[in-house]
Amino acid sequence: MEQSSQMLHHVFFWLKNPNAKEDLDSLIQGLKSLGKIDTPKMIKIGVPAATPKREVVDDSYSASLLLVFDSVADHDDYQVDPIHKKFIEDCAHLWEKVQIYDSQDV
């Protein structure tokens, strides 16, 4: 059986002004623009879910982006894509922190 080499790229954003709806809306619009990039096989944009509070759940972020790539090489191509670079240029002023978790199928 051939193993998948799919890679997950999960990005969490903390806004400078977490209570500013217009900032969240701007970030989400910017994240949606990333869907025009060819290399991700899936894109999901979200906000913290209204799940019960538990010690192991961190819901302090403002928005998240989950991308699925067929390979690390596709991820690397995404990182230098002009659309991705423009997203960072246009939206970086909105966030105070970004945390990324990359994982690969085993």
Phi and psi in radians as a Rosetta constraint file:
Dihedral C 1 N 2 CA 2 C 2 CIRCULARHARMONIC -1.394 0.35
Dihedral N 2 CA 2 C 2 N 3 CIRCULARHARMONIC 2.332 0.35
Dihedral C 2 N 3 CA 3 C 3 CIRCULARHARMONIC -1.442 0.35
Dihedral N 3 CA 3 C 3 N 4 CIRCULARHARMONIC 2.490 0.35
Dihedral C 3 N 4 CA 4 C 4 CIRCULARHARMONIC -1.330 0.35
Dihedral N 4 CA 4 C 4 N 5 CIRCULARHARMONIC 2.524 0.35
Dihedral C 4 N 5 CA 5 C 5 CIRCULARHARMONIC -1.919 0.35
Dihedral N 5 CA 5 C 5 N 6 CIRCULARHARMONIC 0.352 0.35
Dihedral C 5 N 6 CA 6 C 6 CIRCULARHARMONIC -0.975 0.35
Dihedral N 6 CA 6 C 6 N 7 CIRCULARHARMONIC 2.582 0.35
Dihedral C 6 N 7 CA 7 C 7 CIRCULARHARMONIC -2.180 0.35
Dihedral N 7 CA 7 C 7 N 8 CIRCULARHARMONIC 2.394 0.35
Dihedral C 7 N 8 CA 8 C 8 CIRCULARHARMONIC -1.830 0.35
Dihedral N 8 CA 8 C 8 N 9 CIRCULARHARMONIC 2.338 0.35
Dihedral C 8 N 9 CA 9 C 9 CIRCULARHARMONIC -2.141 0.35
Dihedral N 9 CA 9 C 9 N 10 CIRCULARHARMONIC 1.821 0.35
Dihedral C 9 N 10 CA 10 C 10 CIRCULARHARMONIC -1.949 0.35
Dihedral N 10 CA 10 C 10 N 11 CIRCULARHARMONIC 2.087 0.35
Dihedral C 10 N 11 CA 11 C 11 CIRCULARHARMONIC -2.049 0.35
Dihedral N 11 CA 11 C 11 N 12 CIRCULARHARMONIC 2.290 0.35
Dihedral C 11 N 12 CA 12 C 12 CIRCULARHARMONIC -2.018 0.35
Dihedral N 12 CA 12 C 12 N 13 CIRCULARHARMONIC 2.380 0.35
Dihedral C 12 N 13 CA 13 C 13 CIRCULARHARMONIC -2.089 0.35
Dihedral N 13 CA 13 C 13 N 14 CIRCULARHARMONIC 2.325 0.35
Dihedral C 13 N 14 CA 14 C 14 CIRCULARHARMONIC -1.944 0.35
Dihedral N 14 CA 14 C 14 N 15 CIRCULARHARMONIC 2.057 0.35
Dihedral C 14 N 15 CA 15 C 15 CIRCULARHARMONIC -1.298 0.35
Dihedral N 15 CA 15 C 15 N 16 CIRCULARHARMONIC 2.598 0.35
Dihedral C 15 N 16 CA 16 C 16 CIRCULARHARMONIC -1.095 0.35
Dihedral N 16 CA 16 C 16 N 17 CIRCULARHARMONIC -0.650 0.35
Dihedral C 16 N 17 CA 17 C 17 CIRCULARHARMONIC -2.107 0.35
Dihedral N 17 CA 17 C 17 N 18 CIRCULARHARMONIC 1.391 0.35
Dihedral C 17 N 18 CA 18 C 18 CIRCULARHARMONIC -1.109 0.35
Dihedral N 18 CA 18 C 18 N 19 CIRCULARHARMONIC -0.326 0.35
Dihedral C 18 N 19 CA 19 C 19 CIRCULARHARMONIC -1.636 0.35
Dihedral N 19 CA 19 C 19 N 20 CIRCULARHARMONIC -0.008 0.35
Dihedral C 19 N 20 CA 20 C 20 CIRCULARHARMONIC -1.538 0.35
Dihedral N 20 CA 20 C 20 N 21 CIRCULARHARMONIC 1.821 0.35
Dihedral C 20 N 21 CA 21 C 21 CIRCULARHARMONIC -1.033 0.35
Dihedral N 21 CA 21 C 21 N 22 CIRCULARHARMONIC -0.650 0.35
Dihedral C 21 N 22 CA 22 C 22 CIRCULARHARMONIC -1.137 0.35
Dihedral N 22 CA 22 C 22 N 23 CIRCULARHARMONIC -0.566 0.35
Dihedral C 22 N 23 CA 23 C 23 CIRCULARHARMONIC -1.199 0.35
Dihedral N 23 CA 23 C 23 N 24 CIRCULARHARMONIC -0.756 0.35
Dihedral C 23 N 24 CA 24 C 24 CIRCULARHARMONIC -1.103 0.35
Dihedral N 24 CA 24 C 24 N 25 CIRCULARHARMONIC -0.756 0.35
Dihedral C 24 N 25 CA 25 C 25 CIRCULARHARMONIC -1.056 0.35
Dihedral N 25 CA 25 C 25 N 26 CIRCULARHARMONIC -0.725 0.35
Dihedral C 25 N 26 CA 26 C 26 CIRCULARHARMONIC -1.120 0.35
Dihedral N 26 CA 26 C 26 N 27 CIRCULARHARMONIC -0.753 0.35
Dihedral C 26 N 27 CA 27 C 27 CIRCULARHARMONIC -1.093 0.35
Dihedral N 27 CA 27 C 27 N 28 CIRCULARHARMONIC -0.789 0.35
Dihedral C 27 N 28 CA 28 C 28 CIRCULARHARMONIC -1.105 0.35
Dihedral N 28 CA 28 C 28 N 29 CIRCULARHARMONIC -0.709 0.35
Dihedral C 28 N 29 CA 29 C 29 CIRCULARHARMONIC -1.073 0.35
Dihedral N 29 CA 29 C 29 N 30 CIRCULARHARMONIC -0.740 0.35
Dihedral C 29 N 30 CA 30 C 30 CIRCULARHARMONIC -1.085 0.35
Dihedral N 30 CA 30 C 30 N 31 CIRCULARHARMONIC -0.738 0.35
Dihedral C 30 N 31 CA 31 C 31 CIRCULARHARMONIC -1.098 0.35
Dihedral N 31 CA 31 C 31 N 32 CIRCULARHARMONIC -0.686 0.35
Dihedral C 31 N 32 CA 32 C 32 CIRCULARHARMONIC -1.090 0.35
Dihedral N 32 CA 32 C 32 N 33 CIRCULARHARMONIC -0.535 0.35
Dihedral C 32 N 33 CA 33 C 33 CIRCULARHARMONIC -1.107 0.35
Dihedral N 33 CA 33 C 33 N 34 CIRCULARHARMONIC -0.423 0.35
Dihedral C 33 N 34 CA 34 C 34 CIRCULARHARMONIC -1.186 0.35
Dihedral N 34 CA 34 C 34 N 35 CIRCULARHARMONIC -0.312 0.35
Dihedral C 34 N 35 CA 35 C 35 CIRCULARHARMONIC -1.156 0.35
Dihedral N 35 CA 35 C 35 N 36 CIRCULARHARMONIC -0.226 0.35
Dihedral C 35 N 36 CA 36 C 36 CIRCULARHARMONIC -1.406 0.35
Dihedral N 36 CA 36 C 36 N 37 CIRCULARHARMONIC -0.164 0.35
Dihedral C 36 N 37 CA 37 C 37 CIRCULARHARMONIC -1.411 0.35
Dihedral N 37 CA 37 C 37 N 38 CIRCULARHARMONIC 2.385 0.35
Dihedral C 37 N 38 CA 38 C 38 CIRCULARHARMONIC -1.305 0.35
Dihedral N 38 CA 38 C 38 N 39 CIRCULARHARMONIC -0.549 0.35
Dihedral C 38 N 39 CA 39 C 39 CIRCULARHARMONIC -1.236 0.35
Dihedral N 39 CA 39 C 39 N 40 CIRCULARHARMONIC -0.580 0.35
Dihedral C 39 N 40 CA 40 C 40 CIRCULARHARMONIC -1.200 0.35
Dihedral N 40 CA 40 C 40 N 41 CIRCULARHARMONIC 2.377 0.35
Dihedral C 40 N 41 CA 41 C 41 CIRCULARHARMONIC -1.506 0.35
Dihedral N 41 CA 41 C 41 N 42 CIRCULARHARMONIC -0.327 0.35
Dihedral C 41 N 42 CA 42 C 42 CIRCULARHARMONIC -2.686 0.35
Dihedral N 42 CA 42 C 42 N 43 CIRCULARHARMONIC 2.521 0.35
Dihedral C 42 N 43 CA 43 C 43 CIRCULARHARMONIC -2.355 0.35
Dihedral N 43 CA 43 C 43 N 44 CIRCULARHARMONIC 2.303 0.35
Dihedral C 43 N 44 CA 44 C 44 CIRCULARHARMONIC -2.308 0.35
Dihedral N 44 CA 44 C 44 N 45 CIRCULARHARMONIC 2.296 0.35
Dihedral C 44 N 45 CA 45 C 45 CIRCULARHARMONIC -2.057 0.35
Dihedral N 45 CA 45 C 45 N 46 CIRCULARHARMONIC 2.348 0.35
Dihedral C 45 N 46 CA 46 C 46 CIRCULARHARMONIC -2.596 0.35
Dihedral N 46 CA 46 C 46 N 47 CIRCULARHARMONIC 3.017 0.35
Dihedral C 46 N 47 CA 47 C 47 CIRCULARHARMONIC -2.206 0.35
Dihedral N 47 CA 47 C 47 N 48 CIRCULARHARMONIC 2.889 0.35
Dihedral C 47 N 48 CA 48 C 48 CIRCULARHARMONIC -0.966 0.35
Dihedral N 48 CA 48 C 48 N 49 CIRCULARHARMONIC 2.344 0.35
Dihedral C 48 N 49 CA 49 C 49 CIRCULARHARMONIC -1.342 0.35
Dihedral N 49 CA 49 C 49 N 50 CIRCULARHARMONIC 2.674 0.35
Dihedral C 49 N 50 CA 50 C 50 CIRCULARHARMONIC -1.500 0.35
Dihedral N 50 CA 50 C 50 N 51 CIRCULARHARMONIC 1.013 0.35
Dihedral C 50 N 51 CA 51 C 51 CIRCULARHARMONIC -1.597 0.35
Dihedral N 51 CA 51 C 51 N 52 CIRCULARHARMONIC 2.816 0.35
Dihedral C 51 N 52 CA 52 C 52 CIRCULARHARMONIC -1.020 0.35
Dihedral N 52 CA 52 C 52 N 53 CIRCULARHARMONIC 2.529 0.35
Dihedral C 52 N 53 CA 53 C 53 CIRCULARHARMONIC -1.202 0.35
Dihedral N 53 CA 53 C 53 N 54 CIRCULARHARMONIC 2.266 0.35
Dihedral C 53 N 54 CA 54 C 54 CIRCULARHARMONIC -2.439 0.35
Dihedral N 54 CA 54 C 54 N 55 CIRCULARHARMONIC 2.674 0.35
Dihedral C 54 N 55 CA 55 C 55 CIRCULARHARMONIC -1.039 0.35
Dihedral N 55 CA 55 C 55 N 56 CIRCULARHARMONIC -0.528 0.35
Dihedral C 55 N 56 CA 56 C 56 CIRCULARHARMONIC -1.525 0.35
Dihedral N 56 CA 56 C 56 N 57 CIRCULARHARMONIC -0.076 0.35
Dihedral C 56 N 57 CA 57 C 57 CIRCULARHARMONIC -1.750 0.35
Dihedral N 57 CA 57 C 57 N 58 CIRCULARHARMONIC 2.176 0.35
Dihedral C 57 N 58 CA 58 C 58 CIRCULARHARMONIC -1.803 0.35
Dihedral N 58 CA 58 C 58 N 59 CIRCULARHARMONIC 1.882 0.35
Dihedral C 58 N 59 CA 59 C 59 CIRCULARHARMONIC -1.991 0.35
Dihedral N 59 CA 59 C 59 N 60 CIRCULARHARMONIC 0.479 0.35
Dihedral C 59 N 60 CA 60 C 60 CIRCULARHARMONIC -1.442 0.35
Dihedral N 60 CA 60 C 60 N 61 CIRCULARHARMONIC -0.178 0.35
Dihedral C 60 N 61 CA 61 C 61 CIRCULARHARMONIC -1.383 0.35
Dihedral N 61 CA 61 C 61 N 62 CIRCULARHARMONIC 2.884 0.35
Dihedral C 61 N 62 CA 62 C 62 CIRCULARHARMONIC -1.665 0.35
Dihedral N 62 CA 62 C 62 N 63 CIRCULARHARMONIC -0.665 0.35
Dihedral C 62 N 63 CA 63 C 63 CIRCULARHARMONIC -2.710 0.35
Dihedral N 63 CA 63 C 63 N 64 CIRCULARHARMONIC 2.776 0.35
Dihedral C 63 N 64 CA 64 C 64 CIRCULARHARMONIC -2.388 0.35
Dihedral N 64 CA 64 C 64 N 65 CIRCULARHARMONIC 2.730 0.35
Dihedral C 64 N 65 CA 65 C 65 CIRCULARHARMONIC -2.272 0.35
Dihedral N 65 CA 65 C 65 N 66 CIRCULARHARMONIC 2.240 0.35
Dihedral C 65 N 66 CA 66 C 66 CIRCULARHARMONIC -2.115 0.35
Dihedral N 66 CA 66 C 66 N 67 CIRCULARHARMONIC 2.141 0.35
Dihedral C 66 N 67 CA 67 C 67 CIRCULARHARMONIC -2.093 0.35
Dihedral N 67 CA 67 C 67 N 68 CIRCULARHARMONIC 2.483 0.35
Dihedral C 67 N 68 CA 68 C 68 CIRCULARHARMONIC -2.014 0.35
Dihedral N 68 CA 68 C 68 N 69 CIRCULARHARMONIC 2.230 0.35
Dihedral C 68 N 69 CA 69 C 69 CIRCULARHARMONIC -2.059 0.35
Dihedral N 69 CA 69 C 69 N 70 CIRCULARHARMONIC 2.653 0.35
Dihedral C 69 N 70 CA 70 C 70 CIRCULARHARMONIC -1.294 0.35
Dihedral N 70 CA 70 C 70 N 71 CIRCULARHARMONIC -0.346 0.35
Dihedral C 70 N 71 CA 71 C 71 CIRCULARHARMONIC -2.806 0.35
Dihedral N 71 CA 71 C 71 N 72 CIRCULARHARMONIC 2.890 0.35
Dihedral C 71 N 72 CA 72 C 72 CIRCULARHARMONIC -1.109 0.35
Dihedral N 72 CA 72 C 72 N 73 CIRCULARHARMONIC -0.619 0.35
Dihedral C 72 N 73 CA 73 C 73 CIRCULARHARMONIC -1.073 0.35
Dihedral N 73 CA 73 C 73 N 74 CIRCULARHARMONIC -0.715 0.35
Dihedral C 73 N 74 CA 74 C 74 CIRCULARHARMONIC -1.114 0.35
Dihedral N 74 CA 74 C 74 N 75 CIRCULARHARMONIC -0.699 0.35
Dihedral C 74 N 75 CA 75 C 75 CIRCULARHARMONIC -1.038 0.35
Dihedral N 75 CA 75 C 75 N 76 CIRCULARHARMONIC -0.786 0.35
Dihedral C 75 N 76 CA 76 C 76 CIRCULARHARMONIC -1.110 0.35
Dihedral N 76 CA 76 C 76 N 77 CIRCULARHARMONIC -0.659 0.35
Dihedral C 76 N 77 CA 77 C 77 CIRCULARHARMONIC -1.123 0.35
Dihedral N 77 CA 77 C 77 N 78 CIRCULARHARMONIC -0.715 0.35
Dihedral C 77 N 78 CA 78 C 78 CIRCULARHARMONIC -1.023 0.35
Dihedral N 78 CA 78 C 78 N 79 CIRCULARHARMONIC -0.721 0.35
Dihedral C 78 N 79 CA 79 C 79 CIRCULARHARMONIC -1.050 0.35
Dihedral N 79 CA 79 C 79 N 80 CIRCULARHARMONIC -0.564 0.35
Dihedral C 79 N 80 CA 80 C 80 CIRCULARHARMONIC -1.787 0.35
Dihedral N 80 CA 80 C 80 N 81 CIRCULARHARMONIC 0.073 0.35
Dihedral C 80 N 81 CA 81 C 81 CIRCULARHARMONIC -1.125 0.35
Dihedral N 81 CA 81 C 81 N 82 CIRCULARHARMONIC 2.405 0.35
Dihedral C 81 N 82 CA 82 C 82 CIRCULARHARMONIC -1.008 0.35
Dihedral N 82 CA 82 C 82 N 83 CIRCULARHARMONIC -0.555 0.35
Dihedral C 82 N 83 CA 83 C 83 CIRCULARHARMONIC -1.173 0.35
Dihedral N 83 CA 83 C 83 N 84 CIRCULARHARMONIC -0.713 0.35
Dihedral C 83 N 84 CA 84 C 84 CIRCULARHARMONIC -1.137 0.35
Dihedral N 84 CA 84 C 84 N 85 CIRCULARHARMONIC -0.771 0.35
Dihedral C 84 N 85 CA 85 C 85 CIRCULARHARMONIC -1.096 0.35
Dihedral N 85 CA 85 C 85 N 86 CIRCULARHARMONIC -0.671 0.35
Dihedral C 85 N 86 CA 86 C 86 CIRCULARHARMONIC -1.182 0.35
Dihedral N 86 CA 86 C 86 N 87 CIRCULARHARMONIC -0.677 0.35
Dihedral C 86 N 87 CA 87 C 87 CIRCULARHARMONIC -0.993 0.35
Dihedral N 87 CA 87 C 87 N 88 CIRCULARHARMONIC -0.837 0.35
Dihedral C 87 N 88 CA 88 C 88 CIRCULARHARMONIC -1.089 0.35
Dihedral N 88 CA 88 C 88 N 89 CIRCULARHARMONIC -0.795 0.35
Dihedral C 88 N 89 CA 89 C 89 CIRCULARHARMONIC -1.037 0.35
Dihedral N 89 CA 89 C 89 N 90 CIRCULARHARMONIC -0.742 0.35
Dihedral C 89 N 90 CA 90 C 90 CIRCULARHARMONIC -1.388 0.35
Dihedral N 90 CA 90 C 90 N 91 CIRCULARHARMONIC -0.476 0.35
Dihedral C 90 N 91 CA 91 C 91 CIRCULARHARMONIC -2.020 0.35
Dihedral N 91 CA 91 C 91 N 92 CIRCULARHARMONIC -0.206 0.35
Dihedral C 91 N 92 CA 92 C 92 CIRCULARHARMONIC -1.000 0.35
Dihedral N 92 CA 92 C 92 N 93 CIRCULARHARMONIC -0.507 0.35
Dihedral C 92 N 93 CA 93 C 93 CIRCULARHARMONIC -1.179 0.35
Dihedral N 93 CA 93 C 93 N 94 CIRCULARHARMONIC -0.266 0.35
Dihedral C 93 N 94 CA 94 C 94 CIRCULARHARMONIC -1.424 0.35
Dihedral N 94 CA 94 C 94 N 95 CIRCULARHARMONIC -0.511 0.35
Dihedral C 94 N 95 CA 95 C 95 CIRCULARHARMONIC -1.851 0.35
Dihedral N 95 CA 95 C 95 N 96 CIRCULARHARMONIC 2.671 0.35
Dihedral C 95 N 96 CA 96 C 96 CIRCULARHARMONIC -1.804 0.35
Dihedral N 96 CA 96 C 96 N 97 CIRCULARHARMONIC -0.345 0.35
Dihedral C 96 N 97 CA 97 C 97 CIRCULARHARMONIC -2.666 0.35
Dihedral N 97 CA 97 C 97 N 98 CIRCULARHARMONIC 2.498 0.35
Dihedral C 97 N 98 CA 98 C 98 CIRCULARHARMONIC -2.304 0.35
Dihedral N 98 CA 98 C 98 N 99 CIRCULARHARMONIC 2.322 0.35
Dihedral C 98 N 99 CA 99 C 99 CIRCULARHARMONIC -2.203 0.35
Dihedral N 99 CA 99 C 99 N 100 CIRCULARHARMONIC 2.290 0.35
Dihedral C 99 N 100 CA 100 C 100 CIRCULARHARMONIC -2.071 0.35
Dihedral N 100 CA 100 C 100 N 101 CIRCULARHARMONIC 2.391 0.35
Dihedral C 100 N 101 CA 101 C 101 CIRCULARHARMONIC -2.159 0.35
Dihedral N 101 CA 101 C 101 N 102 CIRCULARHARMONIC 2.019 0.35
Dihedral C 101 N 102 CA 102 C 102 CIRCULARHARMONIC -1.863 0.35
Dihedral N 102 CA 102 C 102 N 103 CIRCULARHARMONIC 2.355 0.35
Dihedral C 102 N 103 CA 103 C 103 CIRCULARHARMONIC -2.468 0.35
Dihedral N 103 CA 103 C 103 N 104 CIRCULARHARMONIC 2.722 0.35
Dihedral C 103 N 104 CA 104 C 104 CIRCULARHARMONIC -2.213 0.35
Dihedral N 104 CA 104 C 104 N 105 CIRCULARHARMONIC 2.506 0.35
Dihedral C 104 N 105 CA 105 C 105 CIRCULARHARMONIC -0.978 0.35
Dihedral N 105 CA 105 C 105 N 106 CIRCULARHARMONIC 2.564 0.35
